[in-house]
């Protein structure tokens, strides 16, 4: 199993792909879409069956990316 830093290397941001949204390995699979599929109740196995270009580590990378994003402190303007 890959560690979080290695998983995050699977997340790419390219302005020419999906309007610069974070995607999986330069493919047109936004992290947001995978998170929405999981939150709707799809299992990783179901997602992988529906999207054969994806790998199990891509799903874990999406979760690691989301965790890293919410782990940043929010700086409020005064």
Residue pairs with C-beta under 8 A, 6 or more apart in sequence:
1 60
2 57
2 60
4 64
4 67
4 68
7 57
7 60
7 61
7 64
7 65
8 61
8 64
8 65
8 68
10 24
10 25
10 57
10 58
10 61
11 22
11 23
11 24
11 31
11 61
11 62
11 65
12 22
12 23
12 24
12 25
12 26
13 20
13 21
13 22
13 23
14 20
14 23
14 26
17 23
17 26
17 27
17 28
18 28
18 30
21 30
21 31
21 32
22 30
22 31
22 32
22 65
23 29
23 30
23 31
24 30
24 31
24 34
24 54
24 58
24 61
24 62
25 58
27 53
27 54
29 51
29 53
29 54
29 58
31 61
31 62
31 65
31 66
34 47
34 54
34 58
34 59
34 62
35 62
35 63
35 66
37 47
38 44
38 47
38 59
38 62
38 63
42 50
44 56
44 59
47 54
47 59
48 54
48 55
48 56
48 59
